[in-house]
Amino acid sequence: MANPQRGEQTLTVDGEDYTLRLDFEAIARIESELGEGIVQIIQNRFNTGKFGVIDMAVMLCEMIKSGGRADISLVRSGELVLATGVAPACRAIRQVLVDTLGGDEGNRPAPARQTRKRASRGGA
């Protein structure tokens, strides 16, 4: 079962659950396979709509491996993208990226930290 506190998501395809997770190894393999750093992949492909099915299959494959199923192949991952549908698969991948790497759906900046005023203690 996926643990959202660790940035994990569950993708269910044809009644089978796949835990999606990102760890350092998965990020390194994604970067190597797609030829760009993870931030560039997000900015240049994901956020611009130039994110293809191959990109999705690579990311999904590595997220599933990181989630505990080392035996998944890139071809099987691509089949999962098509079976679940591009939009639901894309949402699951995006959520793992947001949960793991930070940020939020609206790309708003993090709220400013509030400072507490110290109470005056009187005297000198």
N, C-alpha and C positions, 0 to 999 in steps of 0.2 A: 504494500500500500504506500502511496506517495505521501511524503511529509512536506507540506507547503512551507513549514518553518525553515527547511533546508533548500528551498527553491524548487522543490520537486512538483511535478504535475502528473496526472494520470491521463493517458490517451487510451480510450477504449475503441477497438476496431473488431467488428464481428464478434462481440462478446468477450474478447480477450483484452486484458488490461496490460498496458505497457507503462512503466514508470520512466518519466523523462527527468533527467538531472544533468547539470553541467558541473564538471570538476576540471581541474587544471589539464589533465590528460586529454579530456574531450575537447577543450578549447584549443589545445595545441594541435590535435588531429584535424579539427575543423579548419584552423588557419592554414595548416599545411596542405590540406586537400583543396581548399578554395583559393589559395594563393594570396590571401590578404589577412591582416589582423582582424580580430573579432569586432573591434570598434568600426573599422572601415567596412566590414561586411554589413554591419547594422546600418551605418550611415549611407553607404553607396548602393546597397542592394535592397535591404529590408525596408528602410524608411522611404525609399524612392519608388517602390513598386517594381523594381528590376530584380526581384527575387524569384528565380526559376524553380522548377520542380527538382532539378538536380541539386540546387542549393538546399532546398528543403529536405531532400532525401539524405544528403550528407549530414546536415545538422541533426535531423531526427535519428539517424543511425547512431551517431556519436552520443546523443542524449540518452538513447535506449541502452547503449553499452554502459554508459556511466551510471545508469539506473539499475544495473545488475544483470543485464542479459548480453553477455559478451559474444554470444553466438550469432547475433543478427548480422545479416549482410546488407550491403548497400542496395542490392536489388530488392530484397525483402522490405527494406525501409521505403523504397520508392513505391512498392506495391501498397504499403500501408498508407502513404500519402494519398494515393489514388482511391483506395478503398474508403478512407474516412472523409475524403474530400479536401481540396486544397485549402479552403477557408478555415475549416476546423483545425486542420493540421498546422496551418500558419498561426492561428490564435494560440495553440498550445506551445509552439516553439517560441513565439513572442513572449508569452507569460513566463516561461523558464528563463529567457534572457533578462527580462525585467526583474524577476525575483532574485536572480543570481548576481547580475551585474549592477543592479541599482537602477534608479529612475522610476518613472511611472508612465502610465498610458498616455498622459497628456504632455509628457516631457516638460513638466513644470519644474522650476528650481525647488530644491529642498527648502522648507520653511526656515526662516532665520531663527537662530537660538535666542531665547529670551534671557535677559539678565535680570537677576534679582537685585533690588536695591537693598543695601545694608541699612538696618535701623540704626539711628543715631543712639549712642549709649549715654549721652550727656557727659558732663564733666570735661576734663582737659582733653 
